[in-house]
Amino acid sequence: MTSCLFQFDHVGANPYSLDEVIIATNNFNIQIGKGRFGPVYYGKLEDGREVAIKVLDVKSSRGPSEFFNEVGKISR
């Protein structure tokens, strides 16, 4: 998972460390939905911004490149 966090640079999303994501999501405590790629979690960043954290499920039929493309589109 850690290596995936750093691949977002090329799609325009802000990279966060796994520790930051775990803190923001309270250890992935609140699932707010399920997308085409896997679960989506509620998170709150240290500056107070509320965010949705998309997670690529290894069982997803869609590949990482499609996941990163989607993240790039919604991060603009």
C-alpha positions in Angstrom: 0.0 0.0 0.0 2.8 2.4 0.8 4.2 2.3 -2.7 0.8 3.2 -4.1 0.5 6.3 -2.0 3.5 7.8 -3.7 2.3 7.0 -7.2 -0.4 9.7 -6.9 2.1 12.4 -7.7 1.7 11.8 -11.5 -2.1 12.2 -11.3 -2.2 15.5 -9.4 -3.4 14.1 -6.0 -1.7 15.0 -2.8 0.4 12.1 -1.5 0.0 11.2 2.2 1.9 8.6 4.2 0.2 5.5 5.3 0.4 6.8 8.9 -1.3 10.0 7.9 -4.1 8.1 6.2 -4.6 5.8 9.2 -4.8 8.8 11.5 -7.2 10.7 9.2 -9.5 7.7 8.9 -9.2 6.6 12.5 -7.8 3.3 11.3 -10.3 3.0 8.4 -13.2 3.1 10.9 -16.0 4.6 8.9 -16.8 3.2 5.4 -19.0 5.6 3.5 -19.3 3.7 0.4 -18.0 1.2 -2.1 -16.7 2.3 -5.5 -15.8 0.3 -8.6 -12.3 -0.2 -7.2 -13.1 -1.0 -3.5 -14.2 0.7 -0.3 -14.3 4.5 0.3 -13.6 5.7 3.8 -14.4 9.0 5.7 -11.4 10.9 6.8 -10.5 14.2 8.5 -7.1 15.7 7.9 -5.1 17.5 10.6 -6.2 20.9 9.2 -9.8 19.9 9.6 -10.7 19.2 6.0 -13.0 16.2 5.5 -12.0 13.8 2.8 -13.0 10.6 1.1 -10.2 8.0 1.1 -10.5 5.5 -1.9 -8.8 2.2 -1.4 -8.0 -0.2 -4.3 -9.2 -3.6 -3.4 -6.8 -6.3 -4.6 -9.9 -8.3 -5.6 -11.0 -5.6 -8.0 -11.2 -6.5 -11.6 -9.9 -3.1 -12.5 -6.2 -2.5 -12.4 -4.1 0.1 -10.6 -3.7 2.3 -13.7 -7.5 2.7 -14.0 -7.6 3.5 -10.3 -5.0 6.2 -10.5 -6.7 7.7 -13.6 -10.0 7.9 -11.6 -8.2 9.4 -8.6 -6.6 12.0 -10.9 -9.9 13.0 -12.4 -11.7 13.5 -9.0 -8.6 15.3 -7.5 -8.7 18.3 -9.8 
